[in-house]
Amino acid sequence: MMRQNNNDPRDESWIDGIIDNLLSARNKKPGTPVDISVQDATNLCNQAREVLLSQPMLLELGAPIKICGDIHGQYTDLLRLFEYGGFPPEANYLFLG
């Protein structure tokens, strides 16, 4: 269950709760919806945008790194990649799509 103590997207416990909620789909049938509010999805996208815009255009990546093709937005494929290769930040990934 999601441990959402605070609805402030800048709060680390809020992000952890969203991640816990999204990872709850791991042991369910592919295509099972994950319950996330529109406000939480919007806040998550805004936070991700801020992080991406703060990073340089060219990244120097250290080895080892797993290079993945386009998963076409398939969340279950993303979870499967993480199951096989390890979850971030324990494993490094570069997605090409």
C-alpha distance (Angstrom), angle and dihedral (degrees) to the residues before:
residue distance angle dihedral
M1 . . .
M2 3.77 . .
R3 3.80 115.4 .
Q4 3.77 98.3 -149.8
N5 3.80 105.7 167.3
N6 3.77 95.2 158.7
N7 3.79 133.1 24.2
D8 3.80 92.9 -149.1
P9 3.84 106.1 115.5
R10 3.81 90.2 -151.6
D11 3.81 89.4 61.7
E12 3.79 113.7 98.1
S13 3.82 92.4 -141.9
W14 3.82 89.1 57.1
I15 3.81 91.3 55.1
D16 3.82 90.8 44.8
G17 3.81 89.9 52.2
I18 3.80 92.1 50.8
I19 3.81 90.9 48.8
D20 3.82 91.4 48.8
N21 3.80 89.5 50.4
L22 3.82 92.8 49.1
L23 3.79 92.5 46.9
S24 3.80 90.6 52.7
A25 3.83 86.5 82.3
R26 3.81 91.5 67.7
N27 3.79 96.8 95.3
K28 3.78 97.4 35.6
K29 3.77 132.0 93.8
P30 3.84 112.6 -80.3
G31 3.78 110.1 -95.7
T32 3.80 94.5 32.6
P33 3.80 106.1 140.3
V34 3.79 120.5 -118.6
D35 3.79 112.4 -138.3
I36 3.80 109.4 -123.8
S37 3.78 125.9 150.1
V38 3.79 121.9 -118.3
Q39 3.81 89.1 -118.7
D40 3.83 92.2 52.9
A41 3.82 91.6 47.2
T42 3.81 90.6 49.4
N43 3.81 92.4 47.8
L44 3.80 91.0 47.5
C45 3.82 91.6 51.4
N46 3.81 91.0 47.7
Q47 3.80 91.6 50.4
A48 3.82 91.5 47.9
R49 3.80 90.0 49.2
E50 3.81 91.3 53.0
V51 3.80 91.2 50.8
L52 3.81 93.3 47.6
L53 3.81 93.6 47.0
S54 3.81 91.0 50.0
Q55 3.81 92.0 57.4
P56 3.80 124.4 85.2
M57 3.81 120.9 -105.7
L58 3.81 91.6 -117.3
L59 3.77 117.5 50.5
E60 3.78 126.0 -164.0
L61 3.78 105.6 -142.9
G62 3.76 124.7 -163.6
A63 3.78 125.8 -138.7
P64 2.94 138.3 -77.4
I65 3.79 96.8 56.6
K66 3.78 132.9 154.4
I67 3.81 114.2 -136.0
C68 3.80 114.1 -151.1
G69 3.77 131.0 -171.8
D70 3.79 125.1 -134.2
I71 3.80 111.6 -56.4
H72 3.84 90.7 -166.9
G73 3.80 93.1 -129.5
Q74 3.80 93.1 -60.3
Y75 3.80 103.6 152.2
T76 3.81 93.6 -169.0
D77 3.82 89.4 55.1
L78 3.81 89.6 52.2
L79 3.80 91.0 51.0
R80 3.82 90.2 48.2
L81 3.83 90.8 52.2
F82 3.79 89.9 51.1
E83 3.82 91.7 47.2
Y84 3.82 91.1 54.1
G85 3.79 99.8 37.0
G86 3.79 103.0 29.6
F87 3.76 132.9 -97.5
P88 3.80 122.1 -83.4
P89 2.99 131.8 -71.1
E90 3.82 89.5 30.3
A91 3.82 89.6 55.8
N92 3.81 129.8 36.8
Y93 3.80 122.2 -135.0
L94 3.79 137.5 -173.3
F95 3.81 113.7 -162.5
L96 3.79 115.8 -158.3
G97 3.78 99.1 -164.7
